[in-house]
Amino acid sequence: MLEIRPNCEHCGKSLPSNSTDAMICSFECTYCTYCAAVLFENVCPSCGGDFQPRPIRPKVMLKKYPSSTKEVLDRKTQEKVDEMKAKYVTIKPEER
């Protein structure tokens, strides 16, 4: 089950459980749309995977399975971002 992390791990922007601005990779690294699409160019700076919109958990299920309240902030250096983009940006996500 997804943690549904409450913020962008790079810029710190709030991403509540019902946010349509949250993007995740297959390891659930969580970023806002701007960081994922513009800064990282759809390459996760941690694993090299791509991003997908984070699903929104139905309100009724949030009561039973609440989203995480633990903020994660792991701002990547420009060097790390550039390194991952250089490796993967020209490769389709399904071929990485």
Backbone as a chain_set.jsonl record, in Angstrom:
{"seq": "MLEIRPNCEHCGKSLPSNSTDAMICSFECTYCTYCAAVLFENVCPSCGGDFQPRPIRPKVMLKKYPSSTKEVLDRKTQEKVDEMKAKYVTIKPEER", "coords": {"N": [[0.836, -1.162, 0.0], [0.513, 2.23, -0.8], [2.387, 4.835, 0.775], [1.635, 7.464, 0.575], [3.01, 10.079, 0.691], [3.465, 13.295, 2.25], [4.615, 15.542, 0.996], [6.641, 17.254, -1.523], [9.655, 15.758, -2.184], [11.857, 17.122, -3.041], [11.505, 20.017, -3.328], [9.874, 20.559, -1.177], [7.209, 21.267, -1.305], [3.818, 21.188, -0.257], [1.88, 18.284, -0.529], [-0.947, 17.148, -0.229], [-3.067, 14.275, 0.498], [-5.098, 14.278, -1.427], [-4.059, 15.602, -3.578], [-3.585, 16.553, -6.942], [-1.22, 17.126, -7.984], [0.884, 15.536, -7.363], [3.553, 13.374, -8.07], [4.925, 10.126, -8.565], [7.587, 7.678, -8.447], [8.429, 4.222, -9.175], [9.415, 3.41, -6.758], [8.147, 4.95, -4.998], [9.185, 7.48, -4.584], [8.458, 10.813, -4.089], [7.349, 13.64, -5.761], [6.561, 17.018, -6.721], [4.679, 18.047, -9.604], [6.077, 20.007, -11.078], [8.819, 19.712, -10.269], [9.243, 16.989, -11.007], [8.63, 16.94, -13.807], [9.792, 19.253, -15.031], [12.311, 19.999, -13.741], [13.527, 17.452, -13.387], [12.961, 16.156, -15.728], [11.316, 13.865, -16.132], [12.863, 11.801, -15.089], [13.642, 9.951, -12.406], [15.645, 11.17, -9.842], [16.717, 9.502, -7.979], [16.425, 6.729, -8.644], [16.328, 6.52, -11.413], [14.067, 5.818, -12.736], [10.789, 6.44, -14.222], [8.106, 8.877, -13.819], [4.775, 8.815, -12.541], [1.401, 9.963, -12.197], [0.413, 10.281, -8.811], [-1.856, 8.065, -7.335], [-5.109, 8.891, -5.996], [-6.242, 8.278, -2.862], [-9.39, 7.04, -1.911], [-11.63, 8.948, 0.15], [-13.097, 7.538, 2.107], [-11.462, 5.337, 2.512], [-9.197, 6.528, 3.499], [-9.736, 6.966, 6.14], [-9.519, 4.464, 7.29], [-7.02, 3.664, 6.337], [-4.785, 5.772, 6.731], [-2.955, 8.488, 5.165], [0.594, 9.085, 5.051], [2.186, 11.094, 7.536], [4.699, 11.825, 7.847], [7.148, 13.906, 6.815], [9.329, 13.924, 4.046], [12.365, 15.075, 3.031], [14.655, 15.315, 0.676], [16.594, 16.779, -0.889], [18.019, 16.845, -4.026], [21.287, 17.24, -5.38], [22.326, 19.439, -8.016], [24.252, 18.258, -9.556], [23.78, 15.487, -9.131], [21.19, 15.252, -10.215], [21.709, 15.986, -12.889], [23.466, 13.916, -13.582], [21.831, 11.599, -13.465], [19.897, 12.281, -15.381], [21.508, 12.438, -17.658], [22.13, 9.756, -18.026], [19.605, 8.551, -18.492], [17.549, 10.144, -19.749], [17.176, 10.067, -22.528], [16.289, 7.555, -22.996], [13.506, 5.483, -23.337], [11.121, 5.087, -20.721], [10.177, 2.404, -20.366], [12.297, 0.983, -21.321], [14.484, 1.434, -19.788]], "CA": [[0.0, 0.0, 0.0], [1.28, 3.466, -0.874], [2.461, 5.679, 1.971], [1.06, 8.774, 0.243], [3.854, 11.051, 1.386], [2.774, 14.59, 2.294], [5.316, 16.685, 0.413], [7.645, 17.027, -2.559], [10.926, 15.449, -1.532], [12.896, 18.026, -3.518], [11.266, 21.429, -2.985], [9.125, 20.648, 0.066], [5.822, 21.675, -1.525], [2.805, 20.347, 0.356], [1.141, 17.422, -1.458], [-1.917, 16.377, 0.563], [-3.49, 13.004, -0.106], [-5.981, 14.485, -2.577], [-3.378, 16.457, -4.545], [-3.388, 16.075, -8.315], [0.101, 17.636, -8.351], [1.894, 14.607, -6.851], [4.091, 12.386, -8.998], [5.744, 9.131, -7.88], [8.272, 6.658, -9.244], [8.038, 2.889, -8.715], [9.839, 3.261, -5.366], [7.319, 5.927, -4.312], [9.779, 8.802, -4.414], [7.318, 11.697, -4.326], [7.726, 14.989, -6.173], [5.501, 17.792, -7.361], [4.734, 17.971, -11.061], [7.138, 20.88, -11.587], [10.129, 19.074, -10.08], [9.312, 15.75, -11.79], [8.592, 17.161, -15.255], [10.672, 20.32, -15.51], [13.679, 19.877, -13.225], [14.079, 16.102, -13.565], [12.616, 15.691, -17.075], [10.732, 12.534, -16.021], [13.867, 10.829, -14.663], [13.79, 10.014, -10.954], [17.046, 11.362, -9.508], [17.164, 8.452, -7.061], [16.5, 5.396, -9.239], [16.368, 6.567, -12.87], [12.758, 5.461, -13.28], [9.936, 7.552, -14.655], [7.085, 9.301, -12.869], [3.366, 8.688, -12.857], [0.589, 10.669, -11.201], [0.111, 9.482, -7.632], [-3.295, 7.848, -7.196], [-5.761, 9.518, -4.855], [-6.961, 7.285, -2.061], [-10.742, 7.505, -1.582], [-11.777, 9.478, 1.51], [-13.56, 6.494, 3.011], [-10.327, 4.466, 2.816], [-8.229, 7.298, 4.286], [-10.064, 6.789, 7.553], [-8.974, 3.172, 7.712], [-5.608, 3.614, 5.93], [-4.396, 7.179, 6.562], [-1.708, 8.793, 4.464], [1.731, 9.371, 5.928], [2.366, 12.471, 8.006], [6.148, 12.022, 7.937], [7.701, 14.611, 5.663], [10.623, 13.47, 3.542], [13.017, 16.109, 2.238], [15.938, 14.759, 0.226], [16.919, 17.627, -2.033], [19.126, 16.327, -4.828], [22.197, 18.245, -5.929], [22.217, 19.567, -9.47], [25.161, 17.263, -10.111], [23.09, 14.196, -9.106], [20.097, 15.349, -11.183], [22.321, 15.959, -14.219], [24.031, 12.581, -13.789], [20.749, 10.668, -13.766], [19.302, 12.661, -16.666], [22.441, 12.068, -18.727], [22.028, 8.312, -18.223], [18.296, 7.999, -18.805], [16.534, 11.001, -20.367], [16.938, 9.701, -23.932], [15.811, 6.162, -23.042], [12.109, 5.356, -22.944], [11.018, 4.478, -19.403], [10.023, 0.947, -20.427], [13.552, 0.372, -21.769], [15.598, 1.827, -18.894]], "C": [[0.893, 1.241, 0.0], [1.26, 4.226, 0.452], [1.667, 6.969, 1.792], [1.773, 9.841, 1.066], [3.3, 12.462, 1.223], [3.452, 15.766, 1.606], [6.243, 16.258, -0.72], [8.987, 16.835, -1.859], [12.046, 16.386, -1.959], [12.673, 19.462, -3.048], [10.468, 21.627, -1.707], [7.666, 21.052, -0.083], [4.854, 20.671, -0.884], [2.024, 19.589, -0.721], [0.172, 16.564, -0.646], [-2.428, 15.164, -0.208], [-4.388, 13.167, -1.324], [-5.355, 15.376, -3.659], [-3.275, 15.795, -5.913], [-2.027, 16.52, -8.844], [1.217, 16.694, -7.911], [2.267, 13.578, -7.907], [4.963, 11.419, -8.199], [6.456, 8.237, -8.887], [7.874, 5.297, -8.671], [8.488, 2.6, -7.285], [9.111, 4.24, -4.453], [8.077, 7.193, -3.909], [8.679, 9.767, -4.845], [7.792, 13.111, -4.621], [6.507, 15.704, -6.732], [5.704, 17.708, -8.878], [5.869, 18.815, -11.628], [8.505, 20.206, -11.454], [10.269, 17.844, -10.972], [9.442, 16.019, -13.29], [9.629, 18.162, -15.743], [12.121, 20.131, -15.037], [14.315, 18.528, -13.541], [13.787, 15.499, -14.933], [12.162, 14.234, -17.096], [11.767, 11.438, -15.758], [14.021, 10.977, -13.149], [15.271, 10.149, -10.609], [17.58, 10.329, -8.527], [17.386, 7.116, -7.766], [16.587, 5.386, -10.759], [15.058, 6.178, -13.523], [11.985, 6.688, -13.723], [8.915, 7.867, -13.565], [5.699, 9.088, -13.434], [2.589, 9.506, -11.835], [0.295, 9.74, -10.015], [-1.403, 9.289, -7.538], [-3.834, 8.554, -5.953], [-6.565, 8.451, -4.123], [-8.356, 7.827, -1.717], [-10.85, 7.913, -0.105], [-12.186, 8.399, 2.506], [-12.415, 5.56, 3.412], [-9.245, 5.199, 3.61], [-8.488, 7.156, 5.778], [-9.44, 5.504, 8.094], [-7.465, 3.075, 7.451], [-5.118, 5.042, 5.676], [-3.08, 7.336, 5.795], [-0.627, 9.135, 5.492], [1.741, 10.845, 6.342], [3.854, 12.808, 8.109], [6.662, 12.692, 6.668], [9.087, 14.073, 5.327], [11.179, 14.603, 2.697], [14.421, 15.621, 1.927], [16.347, 15.498, -1.041], [18.169, 17.106, -2.746], [19.997, 17.472, -5.326], [21.993, 18.314, -7.437], [23.104, 18.55, -10.158], [24.493, 15.887, -10.184], [21.957, 14.168, -10.138], [20.659, 15.233, -12.597], [22.884, 14.583, -14.557], [22.936, 11.589, -14.182], [20.085, 10.998, -15.107], [20.209, 12.254, -17.819], [22.356, 10.571, -19.042], [20.713, 7.893, -18.874], [17.332, 8.852, -19.629], [16.222, 10.624, -21.821], [16.425, 8.27, -24.104], [14.365, 6.127, -22.566], [12.04, 4.663, -21.577], [10.92, 2.943, -19.424], [11.286, 0.223, -20.882], [14.734, 0.708, -20.867], [16.129, 0.659, -18.117]], "O": [[1.899, 1.295, 0.708], [0.25, 4.253, 1.153], [1.099, 7.497, 2.748], [1.215, 10.417, 2.0], [2.732, 12.793, 0.182], [2.923, 16.878, 1.627], [6.586, 15.085, -0.864], [9.396, 17.659, -1.041], [13.085, 16.439, -1.302], [13.559, 20.057, -2.435], [10.389, 22.745, -1.199], [6.956, 21.168, 0.916], [5.056, 19.46, -0.966], [1.567, 20.179, -1.699], [0.439, 15.388, -0.402], [-2.237, 15.055, -1.42], [-4.435, 12.277, -2.173], [-6.056, 15.847, -4.555], [-2.92, 14.622, -6.023], [-1.717, 16.314, -10.017], [2.391, 17.025, -8.073], [1.401, 12.989, -8.554], [5.659, 11.829, -7.271], [6.002, 8.058, -10.017], [7.051, 5.239, -7.758], [8.003, 1.655, -6.663], [9.428, 4.343, -3.268], [7.658, 7.9, -2.993], [8.036, 9.548, -5.871], [8.537, 13.706, -3.843], [5.542, 15.071, -7.162], [6.778, 17.34, -9.354], [6.552, 18.387, -12.559], [9.262, 20.14, -12.423], [11.297, 17.67, -11.626], [10.264, 15.4, -13.966], [10.275, 17.936, -16.766], [13.043, 20.108, -15.852], [15.486, 18.456, -13.914], [14.313, 14.437, -15.263], [12.568, 13.462, -17.964], [11.575, 10.288, -16.153], [14.479, 12.014, -12.669], [16.077, 9.324, -11.041], [18.784, 10.29, -8.271], [18.391, 6.445, -7.533], [16.891, 4.348, -11.346], [14.95, 6.206, -14.749], [12.459, 7.819, -13.615], [8.87, 7.207, -12.527], [5.479, 9.168, -14.643], [3.07, 9.72, -10.722], [-0.029, 8.566, -10.198], [-2.153, 10.258, -7.65], [-3.106, 8.782, -4.986], [-7.448, 7.811, -4.694], [-8.476, 8.969, -1.275], [-10.238, 7.297, 0.768], [-11.674, 8.356, 3.624], [-12.399, 5.047, 4.531], [-8.461, 4.565, 4.317], [-7.559, 7.221, 6.584], [-8.908, 5.468, 9.204], [-6.727, 2.483, 8.239], [-5.045, 5.473, 4.525], [-2.228, 6.448, 5.783], [-0.919, 9.434, 6.65], [1.347, 11.72, 5.572], [4.221, 13.941, 8.42], [6.615, 12.112, 5.584], [9.901, 13.805, 6.21], [10.532, 15.044, 1.748], [15.269, 15.528, 2.814], [16.433, 14.913, -2.121], [19.23, 16.95, -2.141], [19.495, 18.547, -5.654], [21.537, 17.351, -8.054], [22.757, 18.035, -11.22], [24.625, 15.192, -11.192], [21.785, 13.178, -10.849], [20.142, 14.468, -13.412], [22.787, 14.137, -15.7], [23.104, 10.824, -15.132], [19.751, 10.096, -15.876], [19.728, 11.777, -18.847], [22.496, 10.17, -20.197], [20.694, 6.988, -19.708], [16.366, 8.31, -20.166], [15.105, 10.849, -22.285], [16.161, 7.829, -25.223], [14.039, 6.678, -21.515], [12.821, 3.749, -21.309], [11.521, 2.271, -18.586], [11.347, -1.006, -20.839], [15.863, 0.309, -21.152], [17.059, 0.816, -17.326]]}, "num_chains": 1, "name": "protein.A"}
